[in-house]
């Protein structure tokens, strides 16, 4: 009867529940202590049924004497059932024999005789890639192994195979030979000429064999290793197989995932059946290869260091020769080892040197030796500074020198050399003499500065008194202008009133010539009143007597009043004048009269200086700064950039000559700027000569009292 399912080893699911690690460690310790297959089987059966004592469990193995597969240990099976489980390897009718032949776990939902009459699963036990050394029979509800059963089949199989003699080991010399090669630290294999392994020790199995519970990464690594190893042995088979061959094979460590390099030594052998095989010993030379690579890298670095040292020596020579001061390198005994060109002129002997020059050179060397002796005698002092009186060997001129010597110490603190730098002090001495003369001059200069300071203090006092007088005069001027403006306005208002009455016909009808003359009187009188008002405003602002009358008002109503008051002038100008409000212009809290006065003045100027085109009044609210802007844009004559700041000064105009084309006092924009400052704002100008101007009033939505 066929089984209900055949479970391939790769189909065994990974156990999901958390394993009992302590129980598995205990079983592993028992198995390591066992050296007899039956005792090993008893531990396995007892361990598998510890949670469910009613389950059926049996462990079978091949008897070494009869070659018959017998039951070594069982749970919940009678003696008759145990004996019925025995079979010969060649029996095709026995279900367990068929399981052994297929080499994969098999599930029986309705087991045939002689299997127990319950659902069970049969699992071959042994080393991966080798013939099965045992069989495990367990109660099961389906074709899926429990986590404990899967763990036992993966770990007990190799241990059971190590205790039972198998056909492969008998060919290799038996159990003793197997144990011997397992103790070898290097991988050892017996393969055919195509690289298929017959026998492998434990180290070789780590590299080339993956167990059923191995991870996917380890399976791929071992599969790659087998392919590389088989390819290397196949190349050996294509050559002379009568001699020992060596080659290097790159493999991968399945556990660590790192690259390894092995030297494979293969020797041809004949198996008992006459087939040619290869015995291969793999020596791990990864560290040797790395050491060889590191040695090569070190040799390359040494050559680079030598080149750099030669380059540094040439560079040092060039640096030393570029130093303008004499520089000497001495050995620990004080002997000169190296010097630059300036030092050679003072201490080196030249073939064409005369007797006088040689005496001077010897004198210089004696003085230098005495200087170094002071440094060598000073224990614990790495630097020594001193004064030397040298002589120019060529001219005999005295050279006052300052010498600074530094000890050069090795890695262990020993003295390896002395570096001495000489500096000509002639220039420093000359500077010292000049400094003395400068100090003398500074004393005289300090006396003169003190005298000039006293005189300047006296002049400052005079200027202070004059400034007080100027302030008093300015205050008197402002008071005078205010009084005079008031005195002018009183009779002027009367003149304007009587003129208006005459124009209205209160005293009778007037002829056209009289009306024309009275109209001119009224116009010039109003112009004079405007001038007087501007002067009065300036004086009141300067005197600080211009109050702020703050109130809430709307910008649209303010602009309507301005346009209504300027309507007669707009009608005479024949210009297109418009007013625009930006979106969401709120009410403001400020001095309404002063804002109106500024806008009227700016609009009046725009109408005065624009002959054709348009004038536009635009009001907008800047929410980011809580500021309102009212701009007046015209297409008039424009203002040159050089005069754009000048027009905001008192009594200043672009054309201030007596023959100027436009009238006015030059106070309008000055008053606008001062009023804007009182409101906490400012007036700005953007203008291009010949194209027009834009005057903009910026003031806060809510003004603060001063």
C-alpha positions as CSV (number, residue, x, y, z in Angstrom):
1,X,0.0,0.0,0.0
2,X,1.3,3.4,-1.0
3,X,1.8,6.1,1.6
4,X,-0.4,9.2,1.7
5,X,2.4,11.6,1.3
6,X,6.1,11.8,0.7
7,X,7.7,14.8,2.4
8,X,10.9,16.0,0.8
9,X,13.6,17.3,3.2
10,X,13.5,20.8,1.8
11,X,9.7,20.9,2.4
12,X,10.0,20.7,6.1
13,X,8.6,24.0,7.5
14,X,10.7,26.0,9.9
15,X,9.4,25.5,13.4
16,X,7.4,28.6,14.5
17,X,7.0,28.0,18.3
18,X,9.8,29.0,20.6
19,X,12.0,25.9,21.1
20,X,12.8,24.5,24.6
21,X,16.5,25.3,24.5
22,X,17.3,23.7,27.9
23,X,15.6,20.4,27.0
24,X,17.5,20.3,23.7
25,X,20.8,21.0,25.4
26,X,20.1,18.2,27.9
27,X,19.4,15.7,25.1
28,X,22.6,16.9,23.3
29,X,24.7,16.2,26.4
30,X,23.2,12.7,26.7
31,X,23.9,12.0,23.1
32,X,27.5,13.2,23.4
33,X,28.0,11.0,26.4
34,X,26.6,7.9,24.6
35,X,28.9,5.6,22.6
36,X,26.3,2.8,22.0
37,X,23.5,3.2,19.4
38,X,20.8,1.5,21.5
39,X,21.3,3.8,24.4
40,X,21.3,6.8,22.0
41,X,18.0,5.6,20.5
42,X,16.4,5.2,24.0
43,X,17.2,8.8,24.9
44,X,15.8,10.0,21.6
45,X,12.5,8.0,22.0
46,X,12.0,9.1,25.6
47,X,12.8,12.8,24.7
48,X,10.3,12.8,21.8
49,X,7.4,11.4,23.9
50,X,8.1,13.5,27.1
51,X,5.2,15.9,26.3
52,X,2.8,13.3,24.9
53,X,3.5,10.0,26.6
54,X,0.7,8.2,24.6
55,X,2.5,8.8,21.2
56,X,4.1,6.0,19.3
57,X,7.8,6.4,18.7
58,X,10.5,4.0,17.5
59,X,14.1,4.2,16.3
60,X,15.5,1.6,13.9
61,X,19.1,1.0,12.7
62,X,21.0,-1.6,10.7
63,X,22.5,-4.4,12.7
64,X,26.2,-4.7,11.9
65,X,26.2,-8.5,12.2
66,X,23.0,-9.5,10.3
67,X,22.7,-6.4,8.0
68,X,19.1,-6.4,9.1
69,X,17.3,-3.3,10.2
70,X,16.0,-3.7,13.7
71,X,14.2,-1.6,16.3
72,X,16.7,-0.3,18.9
73,X,14.1,1.5,21.1
74,X,10.4,2.1,21.0
75,X,7.5,3.6,23.1
76,X,3.9,2.2,23.2
77,X,4.8,-0.7,20.9
78,X,4.6,-4.4,21.9
79,X,7.5,-6.8,21.4
80,X,5.7,-8.4,18.5
81,X,5.2,-5.0,16.9
82,X,8.9,-4.2,17.4
83,X,10.0,-7.4,15.8
84,X,7.5,-6.8,12.9
85,X,9.3,-3.5,12.2
86,X,12.5,-5.3,11.3
87,X,13.3,-5.8,7.6
88,X,16.1,-6.6,5.2
89,X,17.5,-3.7,3.1
90,X,16.4,-5.3,-0.1
91,X,12.7,-6.0,0.8
92,X,10.6,-4.0,-1.6
93,X,7.3,-4.9,0.1
94,X,8.2,-3.4,3.5
95,X,7.0,0.2,3.7
96,X,10.0,1.3,5.8
97,X,12.4,-0.3,3.3
98,X,10.8,1.8,0.6
99,X,11.2,4.9,2.8
100,X,14.9,4.1,3.2
101,X,15.3,3.7,-0.6
102,X,13.7,7.1,-1.3
103,X,15.7,8.8,1.4
104,X,12.9,11.3,2.3
105,X,10.3,11.5,5.1
106,X,7.0,9.7,4.4
107,X,3.6,10.1,6.0
108,X,1.2,7.2,6.4
109,X,-2.4,8.1,7.3
110,X,-3.6,4.5,7.3
111,X,-0.4,2.5,7.7
112,X,-0.2,-1.0,6.3
113,X,1.1,-3.9,8.3
114,X,3.5,-4.2,10.1
115,X,3.3,-0.4,10.9
116,X,1.2,0.6,14.0
117,X,-2.5,1.2,13.1
118,X,-2.2,5.0,13.7
119,X,-1.1,7.9,11.5
120,X,2.6,8.0,11.5
121,X,5.6,9.5,9.7
122,X,8.9,7.8,8.9
123,X,12.1,10.0,8.8
124,X,15.5,8.7,7.6
125,X,18.4,9.6,9.9
126,X,22.0,10.2,8.9
127,X,24.6,12.6,7.5
128,X,23.4,14.9,4.6
129,X,24.4,13.4,1.3
130,X,25.3,10.0,2.8
131,X,23.3,6.7,3.1
132,X,20.8,6.7,6.0
133,X,22.1,5.3,9.2
134,X,18.7,5.0,10.9
135,X,14.9,5.5,10.8
136,X,12.7,7.4,13.1
137,X,9.0,6.4,13.3
138,X,6.6,8.8,15.0
139,X,2.9,9.3,15.5
140,X,1.7,12.2,13.3
141,X,-1.6,13.9,12.3
142,X,-0.2,15.1,9.0
143,X,2.9,15.2,6.8
144,X,4.5,18.1,8.8
145,X,7.1,17.3,11.4
146,X,6.9,18.9,14.8
147,X,9.7,21.3,15.7
148,X,11.2,18.8,18.1
149,X,11.0,16.0,15.6
150,X,12.7,18.2,12.9
151,X,15.4,19.2,15.3
152,X,16.1,15.6,16.3
153,X,16.2,14.3,12.7
154,X,18.8,17.0,11.9
155,X,21.1,16.6,14.9
156,X,20.7,13.0,16.0
157,X,21.2,11.5,12.5
158,X,24.9,12.5,12.3
159,X,25.5,11.3,15.8
160,X,23.9,8.0,15.2
161,X,25.8,7.6,11.9
162,X,29.0,8.2,13.8
163,X,28.3,5.3,16.1
164,X,27.1,2.8,13.4
165,X,29.3,1.2,10.8
166,X,28.2,2.1,7.2
167,X,29.2,0.8,3.9
168,X,31.2,3.9,3.0
169,X,33.3,3.7,6.2
170,X,34.0,0.0,5.7
171,X,35.4,0.8,2.3
172,X,37.6,3.6,3.9
173,X,38.8,1.4,6.7
174,X,36.1,1.3,9.3
175,X,35.0,3.4,12.3
176,X,38.5,4.1,13.5
177,X,39.5,5.7,10.2
178,X,36.4,7.8,10.3
179,X,37.2,9.1,13.7
180,X,40.7,9.8,12.7
181,X,39.8,11.9,9.7
182,X,37.2,13.7,11.8
183,X,39.9,14.9,14.1
184,X,41.9,16.4,11.3
185,X,41.6,20.2,11.3
186,X,41.8,20.4,7.5
187,X,39.0,19.3,5.2
188,X,39.6,15.8,3.9
189,X,37.5,14.2,1.1
190,X,37.4,11.0,-1.0
191,X,35.8,11.9,-4.3
192,X,35.4,10.4,-7.8
193,X,37.2,12.1,-10.7
194,X,34.2,14.4,-11.3
195,X,34.4,15.8,-7.7
196,X,31.4,13.9,-6.2
197,X,32.2,13.1,-2.6
198,X,32.2,9.6,-1.2
199,X,33.6,10.3,2.2
200,X,34.1,13.7,3.9
201,X,35.3,14.5,7.4
202,X,33.5,17.0,9.7
203,X,35.4,20.0,8.5
204,X,34.7,19.3,4.9
205,X,31.0,18.8,5.6
206,X,30.9,22.3,7.2
207,X,32.1,23.7,3.9
208,X,30.3,21.5,1.4
209,X,27.1,20.1,3.1
210,X,24.0,21.9,4.5
211,X,21.6,20.1,6.9
212,X,17.9,20.1,6.4
213,X,17.4,23.0,8.9
214,X,20.1,25.1,7.5
215,X,19.3,28.7,6.4
216,X,18.8,29.6,2.7
217,X,22.1,31.6,2.8
218,X,24.1,28.6,4.1
219,X,22.5,26.3,1.4
220,X,23.6,28.7,-1.3
221,X,27.1,29.0,0.1
222,X,27.6,25.2,0.3
223,X,26.2,24.7,-3.2
224,X,28.6,27.3,-4.6
225,X,31.5,25.7,-2.7
226,X,30.6,22.2,-4.2
227,X,30.5,23.7,-7.7
228,X,33.9,25.4,-7.3
229,X,35.5,22.4,-5.8
230,X,34.1,20.0,-8.4
231,X,35.3,22.3,-11.2
232,X,38.8,22.3,-9.7
233,X,38.9,18.5,-9.5
234,X,37.6,18.1,-13.0
235,X,40.5,20.1,-14.3
236,X,42.8,17.7,-12.4
237,X,41.1,14.7,-14.1
238,X,41.8,16.2,-17.6
239,X,45.6,16.1,-16.9
240,X,48.0,13.5,-15.6
241,X,46.3,11.7,-12.7
242,X,49.3,9.7,-11.7
243,X,50.9,12.4,-9.7
244,X,50.0,14.7,-6.8
245,X,48.5,18.0,-7.9
246,X,48.2,21.3,-6.1
247,X,45.9,24.2,-6.8
248,X,44.3,27.1,-5.0
249,X,40.5,27.1,-4.7
250,X,38.5,30.1,-3.4
251,X,35.5,29.1,-1.2
252,X,33.1,30.8,1.1
253,X,32.6,30.2,4.8
254,X,28.9,29.2,5.1
255,X,28.8,30.3,8.7
256,X,30.6,33.6,8.7
257,X,30.0,34.5,5.0
258,X,33.6,35.5,4.5
259,X,35.9,34.6,1.6
260,X,38.4,31.8,2.2
261,X,41.3,30.5,0.1
262,X,42.3,26.8,0.2
263,X,45.3,25.0,-1.2
264,X,43.9,21.6,-2.4
265,X,46.4,18.7,-2.6
266,X,44.8,15.8,-4.6
267,X,46.3,12.3,-4.8
268,X,44.8,9.6,-7.0
269,X,43.8,6.3,-5.4
270,X,42.0,3.1,-6.5
271,X,38.9,2.0,-4.6
272,X,38.4,-1.8,-3.9
273,X,36.1,-2.1,-6.9
274,X,38.8,-0.7,-9.2
275,X,37.4,2.8,-9.7
276,X,39.8,5.7,-9.8
277,X,39.2,8.2,-7.0
278,X,40.9,11.3,-5.5
279,X,41.9,11.9,-1.9
280,X,42.0,15.7,-1.4
281,X,43.4,17.6,1.6
282,X,42.4,21.2,1.7
283,X,44.8,23.6,3.6
284,X,43.4,27.0,4.6
285,X,45.9,29.5,3.2
286,X,43.6,32.5,3.6
287,X,45.8,34.1,6.2
288,X,48.9,33.2,4.2
289,X,47.4,34.9,1.1
290,X,46.5,38.0,3.2
291,X,49.9,38.0,4.7
292,X,51.5,37.8,1.2
293,X,49.2,40.6,0.0
294,X,50.1,42.6,3.1
295,X,53.8,42.0,2.6
296,X,53.5,43.2,-1.0
297,X,51.6,46.2,0.2
298,X,54.3,46.9,2.8
299,X,57.0,46.6,0.2
300,X,55.2,49.0,-2.1
301,X,54.7,51.4,0.8
302,X,58.5,51.1,1.6
303,X,59.4,52.0,-1.9
304,X,56.9,54.9,-1.8
305,X,58.4,56.0,1.5
306,X,61.9,55.8,0.0
307,X,60.8,58.0,-2.9
308,X,59.1,60.4,-0.5
309,X,62.3,60.5,1.7
310,X,64.5,61.3,-1.3
311,X,61.9,63.9,-2.4
312,X,61.8,65.3,1.1
313,X,65.6,65.5,1.2
314,X,65.7,67.5,-2.0
315,X,62.9,69.7,-0.8
316,X,64.7,70.2,2.5
317,X,67.9,71.2,0.7
318,X,65.9,73.7,-1.3
319,X,64.2,75.0,1.8
320,X,67.5,75.4,3.6
321,X,69.0,77.2,0.7
322,X,66.0,79.5,0.5
323,X,66.4,80.6,4.2
324,X,68.2,83.9,4.2
325,X,69.7,83.4,7.6
326,X,72.6,81.0,8.3
327,X,71.3,77.5,9.4
328,X,73.5,74.6,10.6
329,X,72.7,71.0,11.5
330,X,75.1,69.5,14.0
331,X,75.6,66.0,15.4
332,X,75.4,65.2,19.2
333,X,79.1,65.9,19.5
334,X,78.9,69.3,18.0
335,X,80.3,68.5,14.5
336,X,78.7,70.2,11.6
337,X,76.6,67.8,9.4
338,X,74.8,70.2,7.1
339,X,74.6,73.9,6.5
340,X,72.9,76.2,4.0
341,X,74.6,78.7,1.6
342,X,74.6,81.7,4.1
343,X,76.2,79.5,6.7
344,X,78.9,78.3,4.3
345,X,80.0,81.9,3.8
346,X,80.7,82.2,7.6
347,X,82.0,78.8,8.6
348,X,83.1,76.8,5.5
349,X,86.6,76.9,4.1
350,X,87.1,77.8,0.4
351,X,90.1,76.9,-1.7
352,X,90.8,80.5,-2.7
353,X,90.6,81.7,0.9
354,X,93.5,83.8,2.1
355,X,95.3,83.6,5.4
356,X,93.2,86.4,6.9
357,X,90.0,84.8,5.8
358,X,91.1,81.4,7.3
359,X,91.8,83.1,10.7
360,X,88.3,84.7,10.6
361,X,86.7,81.3,9.8
362,X,88.6,79.6,12.7
363,X,87.4,82.4,15.0
364,X,83.8,81.9,13.9
365,X,84.0,78.1,14.4
366,X,85.5,78.5,17.8
367,X,82.7,80.9,18.9
368,X,80.1,78.5,17.5
369,X,81.7,75.5,19.3
370,X,81.6,77.5,22.6
371,X,77.9,78.3,22.0
372,X,77.0,74.6,21.4
373,X,78.9,73.6,24.6
374,X,76.6,75.8,26.6
375,X,73.6,74.0,25.1
376,X,75.0,70.5,25.7
377,X,75.9,71.3,29.3
378,X,72.4,72.6,30.0
379,X,70.6,69.4,31.2
380,X,66.8,69.4,30.5
381,X,66.9,72.5,28.4
382,X,65.9,71.7,24.7
383,X,66.7,75.3,23.5
384,X,69.6,77.7,24.0
385,X,69.7,81.3,22.9
386,X,72.8,83.5,22.9
387,X,74.7,86.4,21.3
388,X,77.6,85.8,19.1
389,X,80.1,88.2,17.6
390,X,81.1,86.8,14.2
391,X,83.2,88.2,11.5
392,X,82.6,88.3,7.8
393,X,85.6,86.3,6.4
394,X,85.6,88.2,3.1
395,X,85.5,91.8,4.5
396,X,86.4,91.5,8.1
397,X,83.2,93.4,9.1
398,X,81.8,92.6,12.5
399,X,78.5,90.8,12.4
400,X,76.4,90.9,15.7
401,X,74.5,87.6,15.6
402,X,71.7,86.1,17.7
403,X,71.9,82.3,17.7
404,X,69.0,80.0,18.7
405,X,69.8,76.2,19.0
406,X,67.3,73.4,19.4
407,X,67.9,69.8,20.4
408,X,66.5,67.1,18.0
409,X,65.4,64.1,20.1
410,X,64.7,60.6,18.9
411,X,61.7,58.4,19.7
412,X,63.4,57.2,22.9
413,X,64.3,60.8,24.0
414,X,68.0,60.5,22.9
415,X,69.8,63.4,21.4
416,X,70.2,62.9,17.6
417,X,71.2,66.3,16.4
418,X,71.2,70.1,17.0
419,X,69.7,72.7,14.7
420,X,71.1,76.3,15.0
421,X,69.7,79.3,13.4
422,X,71.6,82.6,13.2
423,X,70.0,86.0,12.9
424,X,71.9,89.2,12.0
425,X,71.1,91.7,14.7
426,X,72.6,94.7,12.8
427,X,69.2,95.9,11.6
428,X,67.7,95.3,15.1
429,X,70.4,97.4,16.7
430,X,69.9,100.1,14.2
431,X,66.2,100.0,14.9
432,X,66.9,100.3,18.6
433,X,69.0,103.4,18.0
434,X,66.2,104.9,15.9
435,X,63.7,104.0,18.6
436,X,65.6,106.0,21.1
437,X,65.5,109.0,18.8
438,X,61.8,108.4,18.3
439,X,61.2,108.4,22.0
440,X,63.1,111.7,22.4
441,X,60.9,113.2,19.6
442,X,57.8,111.7,21.2
443,X,58.6,113.5,24.4
444,X,58.7,116.9,22.6
445,X,55.6,116.0,20.6
446,X,53.7,115.1,23.8
447,X,54.5,118.5,25.2
448,X,53.2,120.2,22.1
449,X,50.1,117.9,22.0
450,X,49.3,119.0,25.6
451,X,49.6,122.6,24.7
452,X,47.4,122.0,21.6
453,X,44.9,120.1,23.7
454,X,44.6,123.0,26.1
455,X,44.1,125.4,23.2
456,X,41.5,123.1,21.7
457,X,39.6,122.9,25.0
458,X,39.5,126.6,25.1
459,X,38.1,126.7,21.6
460,X,35.5,124.0,22.4
461,X,34.3,126.1,25.3
462,X,33.9,129.1,23.0
463,X,32.0,126.9,20.4
464,X,29.7,125.6,23.2
465,X,28.9,129.2,24.2
466,X,28.3,130.1,20.5
467,X,26.0,127.0,20.1
468,X,24.0,128.2,23.1
469,X,23.7,131.6,21.5
470,X,22.7,130.0,18.2
471,X,20.0,127.9,19.9
472,X,18.7,131.0,21.6
473,X,18.7,132.9,18.3
474,X,16.9,130.0,16.6
475,X,14.3,129.9,19.3
476,X,13.8,133.7,19.1
477,X,13.6,133.3,15.3
478,X,10.9,130.6,15.6
479,X,9.0,132.8,18.1
480,X,9.3,135.8,15.9
481,X,8.1,133.9,12.8
482,X,5.2,132.5,14.8
483,X,4.2,136.0,16.0
484,X,4.6,137.6,12.7
485,X,2.7,134.8,10.9
486,X,-0.2,135.4,13.3
487,X,0.1,139.1,12.8
488,X,0.1,138.6,9.0
489,X,-2.9,136.2,9.0
490,X,-5.2,138.5,10.9
491,X,-5.3,141.4,8.4
492,X,-4.9,139.0,5.4
493,X,-8.0,137.0,6.4
494,X,-9.9,140.4,6.6
495,X,-8.7,141.3,3.1
496,X,-9.8,137.9,1.8
497,X,-13.1,138.3,3.5
498,X,-13.9,141.7,2.0
499,X,-12.7,140.6,-1.4
500,X,-15.0,137.6,-1.3
501,X,-17.9,139.9,-0.3
502,X,-17.2,142.2,-3.2
503,X,-17.0,139.3,-5.6
504,X,-20.4,138.0,-4.3
505,X,-21.9,141.5,-5.1
506,X,-22.7,142.6,-1.5
507,X,-21.8,146.2,-2.4
508,X,-23.3,146.1,-5.9
509,X,-22.6,144.6,-9.2
510,X,-19.1,144.8,-10.6
511,X,-18.0,145.2,-14.1
512,X,-15.8,142.5,-15.7
513,X,-12.6,144.4,-15.2
514,X,-13.3,144.9,-11.5
515,X,-14.2,141.2,-11.0
516,X,-11.0,140.2,-12.8
517,X,-8.9,142.4,-10.6
518,X,-10.6,141.2,-7.4
519,X,-10.2,137.6,-8.4
520,X,-6.5,138.2,-8.8
521,X,-6.4,139.8,-5.4
522,X,-8.3,136.8,-3.9
523,X,-5.9,134.3,-5.6
524,X,-2.7,136.0,-4.5
525,X,-4.1,136.6,-1.0
526,X,-4.9,132.9,-0.6
527,X,-1.4,132.0,-1.9
528,X,0.1,134.4,0.7
529,X,-2.1,132.8,3.4
530,X,-0.8,129.4,2.3
531,X,2.8,130.5,2.6
532,X,2.1,132.0,6.0
533,X,0.5,128.8,7.2
534,X,3.4,126.7,6.0
535,X,5.9,129.0,7.8
536,X,3.7,128.8,10.9
537,X,3.6,125.0,10.7
538,X,7.4,124.8,10.5
539,X,7.9,127.0,13.5
540,X,5.3,125.1,15.5
541,X,6.9,121.7,14.7
542,X,10.4,123.0,15.5
543,X,9.1,124.5,18.8
544,X,7.4,121.2,19.6
545,X,4.0,122.8,19.9
546,X,2.3,120.8,17.2
547,X,-0.1,118.4,19.0
548,X,-1.3,115.0,17.9
549,X,-5.1,114.6,17.8
550,X,-5.6,110.8,17.5
551,X,-8.9,109.3,16.5
552,X,-10.4,106.4,14.5
553,X,-11.2,107.2,10.9
554,X,-11.6,105.4,7.5
555,X,-9.2,105.8,4.6
556,X,-12.0,105.8,1.9
557,X,-13.8,108.8,3.4
558,X,-10.5,110.6,3.8
559,X,-9.6,110.1,0.1
560,X,-13.1,111.3,-0.9
561,X,-12.6,114.6,1.0
562,X,-9.2,115.1,-0.6
563,X,-10.5,114.5,-4.1
564,X,-13.5,116.9,-3.4
565,X,-11.3,119.7,-2.1
566,X,-8.9,119.3,-5.1
567,X,-11.8,119.0,-7.6
568,X,-11.5,122.6,-8.9
569,X,-7.8,122.3,-9.5
570,X,-8.3,118.8,-11.0
571,X,-10.9,120.3,-13.4
572,X,-8.4,123.1,-14.5
573,X,-5.5,120.6,-15.0
574,X,-7.3,118.5,-17.7
575,X,-5.5,115.4,-16.2
576,X,-6.9,111.9,-15.5
577,X,-7.0,111.7,-11.7
578,X,-8.2,108.5,-10.0
579,X,-8.2,107.0,-6.5
580,X,-7.9,103.3,-5.8
581,X,-8.2,101.3,-2.6
582,X,-6.4,98.0,-2.0
583,X,-8.2,94.9,-0.7
584,X,-9.3,95.0,3.0
585,X,-8.0,98.4,4.0
586,X,-9.0,98.8,7.7
587,X,-9.9,101.8,9.7
588,X,-6.9,103.5,11.4
589,X,-6.2,105.2,14.7
590,X,-4.0,108.3,13.9
591,X,-4.2,112.1,13.4
592,X,-6.7,112.5,10.6
593,X,-6.0,116.1,9.9
594,X,-2.2,115.5,9.5
595,X,-2.7,112.5,7.2
596,X,-5.1,114.6,5.1
597,X,-2.7,117.5,5.0
598,X,0.2,115.2,3.8
599,X,-2.0,113.6,1.0
600,X,-3.3,117.1,-0.1
601,X,0.2,118.4,-0.3
602,X,1.5,115.4,-2.3
603,X,-1.6,115.5,-4.7
604,X,-1.2,119.3,-5.1
605,X,2.5,118.8,-6.1
606,X,1.6,116.1,-8.5
607,X,-1.0,118.3,-10.3
608,X,1.4,121.2,-10.3
609,X,4.3,119.3,-12.0
610,X,2.3,117.2,-14.4
611,X,1.3,118.8,-17.7
612,X,-0.2,115.8,-19.4
613,X,-1.0,112.2,-18.5
614,X,-2.5,111.0,-15.2
615,X,-2.3,111.2,-11.5
616,X,-3.2,108.2,-9.4
617,X,-3.8,107.9,-5.6
618,X,-3.4,104.4,-4.2
619,X,-4.1,103.2,-0.6
620,X,-3.0,99.8,0.6
621,X,-2.7,97.9,3.9
622,X,0.5,95.8,4.6
623,X,-0.7,93.2,7.2
624,X,2.8,91.8,7.8
625,X,3.9,95.1,9.3
626,X,0.5,96.5,10.3
627,X,1.3,99.6,8.1
628,X,-0.8,101.6,5.7
629,X,0.6,103.2,2.5
630,X,-0.9,106.1,0.5
631,X,1.0,106.7,-2.7
632,X,0.5,109.5,-5.3
633,X,1.9,108.6,-8.7
634,X,2.1,111.1,-11.6
635,X,3.5,111.2,-15.1
636,X,5.1,114.6,-14.7
637,X,8.6,116.0,-15.1
638,X,10.2,113.7,-12.6
639,X,13.2,114.5,-10.3
640,X,16.9,113.9,-10.9
641,X,18.4,111.4,-8.4
642,X,20.9,114.0,-7.3
643,X,18.0,116.3,-6.1
644,X,15.7,113.7,-4.6
645,X,16.9,114.2,-1.0
646,X,17.4,117.9,-1.4
647,X,13.6,118.6,-2.0
648,X,12.8,117.4,1.5
649,X,14.9,120.2,3.1
650,X,13.4,123.5,4.3
651,X,13.0,126.2,1.6
652,X,14.7,124.0,-1.0
653,X,13.5,123.3,-4.5
654,X,15.0,121.7,-7.6
655,X,15.1,125.1,-9.3
656,X,15.8,127.8,-6.6
657,X,16.7,130.5,-9.1
658,X,14.7,133.7,-9.3
659,X,13.6,132.8,-12.9
660,X,12.3,129.3,-11.9
661,X,9.2,128.0,-13.8
662,X,7.3,126.8,-10.7
663,X,6.5,128.8,-7.6
664,X,6.3,127.8,-4.0
665,X,8.2,128.3,-0.7
666,X,9.9,124.9,-0.7
667,X,8.3,124.0,2.6
668,X,5.6,121.6,1.5
669,X,7.6,118.3,1.3
670,X,9.6,119.3,4.4
671,X,6.4,119.7,6.4
672,X,5.1,116.4,5.0
673,X,8.2,114.6,6.1
674,X,8.1,116.1,9.6
675,X,4.3,115.4,10.0
676,X,4.9,111.8,8.9
677,X,7.7,111.4,11.5
678,X,5.2,112.7,14.2
679,X,2.8,110.0,13.1
680,X,5.5,107.3,13.4
681,X,5.9,106.9,9.7
682,X,7.9,108.2,6.7
683,X,7.6,109.6,3.2
684,X,9.5,107.9,0.4
685,X,10.2,108.9,-3.2
686,X,10.7,106.9,-6.4
687,X,11.2,109.1,-9.5
688,X,12.7,109.0,-13.0
689,X,13.4,112.3,-14.7
690,X,11.1,112.9,-17.6
691,X,8.8,109.9,-16.7
692,X,7.1,110.8,-13.4
693,X,7.3,110.4,-9.6
694,X,5.7,108.3,-6.9
695,X,5.5,109.9,-3.4
696,X,4.4,107.3,-0.7
697,X,3.3,108.0,2.9
698,X,4.0,105.0,5.2
699,X,2.4,105.2,8.7
700,X,1.3,102.6,11.3
701,X,-2.3,101.6,11.6
702,X,-2.3,102.6,15.3
703,X,-0.2,105.6,16.2
704,X,1.3,106.1,19.6
705,X,1.4,109.3,21.5
706,X,4.8,110.8,22.0
